Amino acid sequence: GGAAALAASSANLSDSSDGFAHGAVSKEDLRQSPARHKRKPARLWVSRFAETPAQTRLACIVDTIEHWNTRRRHDSRCCAMHGTICSAATTLETLLGWPCQQDWFASMTWQCASCGLMNGDGDDECAFCGTEPTDAQMPDSFPSVDG
């Protein structure tokens, strides 16, 4: 499906924790820019886990939205994929208006060693790639989310 195609085509995607979008500002640009442009990497929401790689985040989104049947806009995009991405962006904008959820990651107890997706206590395998957790990934208790 689209997620597999995306994974193959996104091999050149720079996955960094510096908070810059792909194509916007490269690390090389930052090295050559004045110090005012350098940023300290943002903290992770759940510090006990590694950052979920950009390729996994993209593949998860594509895996979800390739199942959506959305309306074509009057200014019609070039293809169904880009049109659906526009619909997803509108949906995400709506979600930004929802109230804050302080316990958003509370149910995430382990992270897949294969793809980096966080999974919950009741997940016997990764919700995205199907990899089973090791005993080391399933400690008895973790604090919930960093504050």
C-alpha positions as CSV (number, residue, x, y, z in Angstrom):
1,G,0.0,0.0,0.0
2,G,0.9,3.6,0.3
3,A,2.8,3.2,3.6
4,A,5.3,0.8,1.9
5,A,5.7,3.1,-1.0
6,L,6.3,6.0,1.3
7,A,8.9,4.1,3.3
8,A,10.8,3.3,0.1
9,S,10.6,6.9,-1.2
10,S,11.4,8.6,2.1
11,A,14.8,7.1,2.6
12,N,16.3,10.5,2.0
13,L,14.2,12.0,4.8
14,S,16.4,13.5,7.5
15,D,15.1,12.3,10.9
16,S,16.5,14.6,13.4
17,S,15.4,15.8,16.8
18,D,16.2,19.4,16.0
19,G,12.6,20.3,15.2
20,F,13.1,21.4,11.6
21,A,10.8,20.2,8.8
22,H,12.3,18.3,5.9
23,G,13.4,20.7,3.2
24,A,13.0,23.9,5.3
25,V,16.4,24.3,6.9
26,S,19.2,21.8,6.7
27,K,21.8,21.2,9.4
28,E,24.4,22.5,7.0
29,D,22.5,25.8,6.7
30,L,22.4,26.1,10.4
31,R,26.2,25.5,10.7
32,Q,26.8,28.4,8.3
33,S,24.2,30.7,9.8
34,P,24.6,33.1,12.6
35,A,24.3,31.7,16.1
36,R,20.8,33.2,16.5
37,H,19.4,30.5,14.2
38,K,20.8,27.6,16.2
39,R,18.2,25.9,18.4
40,K,18.5,23.5,21.3
41,P,16.7,20.2,20.5
42,A,13.3,20.1,22.1
43,R,12.7,17.6,24.9
44,L,10.7,14.4,24.1
45,W,7.2,14.1,25.6
46,V,8.2,10.7,27.1
47,S,11.8,10.8,28.0
48,R,12.2,7.0,28.8
49,F,11.7,6.3,25.1
50,A,13.6,7.3,22.0
51,E,12.1,9.7,19.4
52,T,9.8,7.8,17.0
53,P,11.7,8.1,13.6
54,A,10.2,10.4,11.0
55,Q,9.9,7.6,8.5
56,T,7.7,5.7,11.0
57,R,5.6,8.8,11.7
58,L,5.1,9.3,8.0
59,A,4.3,5.7,7.3
60,C,1.7,5.6,10.2
61,I,-0.1,8.6,8.8
62,V,-0.1,7.3,5.3
63,D,-1.3,3.9,6.5
64,T,-4.2,5.7,8.1
65,I,-5.2,8.2,5.5
66,E,-4.9,5.8,2.5
67,H,-8.1,4.3,3.9
68,W,-10.0,7.6,3.8
69,N,-12.5,8.5,1.1
70,T,-12.6,12.3,1.2
71,R,-14.3,14.9,-1.0
72,R,-12.4,16.5,-3.9
73,R,-12.0,20.2,-3.4
74,H,-13.1,22.5,-6.1
75,D,-9.5,23.5,-6.7
76,S,-8.7,19.7,-7.2
77,R,-5.3,18.6,-6.3
78,C,-3.0,16.7,-8.7
79,C,-3.9,13.3,-7.3
80,A,-5.9,11.5,-4.6
81,M,-2.9,11.2,-2.3
82,H,-2.2,14.9,-2.2
83,G,-6.0,15.7,-1.9
84,T,-6.3,13.3,1.0
85,I,-3.2,14.8,2.7
86,C,-5.0,18.2,2.5
87,S,-8.0,16.7,4.2
88,A,-5.7,15.2,6.8
89,A,-4.2,18.6,7.4
90,T,-7.6,20.1,7.9
91,T,-8.5,17.3,10.4
92,L,-5.2,17.9,12.3
93,E,-6.0,21.6,12.5
94,T,-9.4,20.7,14.0
95,L,-7.6,18.5,16.6
96,L,-5.4,21.4,17.6
97,G,-8.6,23.1,18.9
98,W,-9.4,20.3,21.2
99,P,-8.7,20.7,25.0
100,C,-5.3,19.7,26.3
101,Q,-4.9,16.1,27.4
102,Q,-2.3,15.9,30.2
103,D,-2.4,12.1,30.3
104,W,-2.2,11.6,26.5
105,F,0.7,9.1,26.7
106,A,-0.2,7.5,30.0
107,S,-1.1,4.1,28.5
108,M,2.1,3.8,26.5
109,T,4.3,1.2,28.3
110,W,6.8,0.0,25.7
111,Q,8.5,1.1,22.5
112,C,9.0,-1.2,19.5
113,A,12.7,-1.8,18.9
114,S,12.0,-2.3,15.2
115,C,10.1,0.8,14.2
116,G,10.1,3.1,17.3
117,L,6.3,3.2,17.8
118,M,5.1,3.5,21.4
119,N,2.7,0.8,22.4
120,G,0.3,0.2,25.3
121,D,0.2,-2.3,28.1
122,G,-2.3,-4.6,26.4
123,D,-0.4,-4.7,23.1
124,D,1.1,-8.1,22.5
125,E,2.8,-6.8,19.4
126,C,3.6,-3.5,17.8
127,A,0.5,-1.8,16.5
128,F,2.3,-0.7,13.4
129,C,4.9,-3.4,12.4
130,G,3.8,-6.4,14.4
131,T,7.1,-6.9,16.2
132,E,6.7,-8.5,19.6
133,P,8.2,-6.8,22.7
134,T,11.1,-8.3,24.6
135,D,10.9,-8.9,28.3
136,A,13.3,-5.9,28.7
137,Q,10.8,-3.7,27.0
138,M,8.0,-4.6,29.4
139,P,9.1,-3.4,32.9
140,D,6.6,-3.7,35.7
141,S,6.0,0.0,36.0
142,F,7.0,3.3,34.4
143,P,6.1,6.8,35.4
144,S,3.6,8.2,32.9
145,V,4.5,11.4,31.0
146,D,7.2,13.8,31.8
147,G,6.0,17.1,33.0
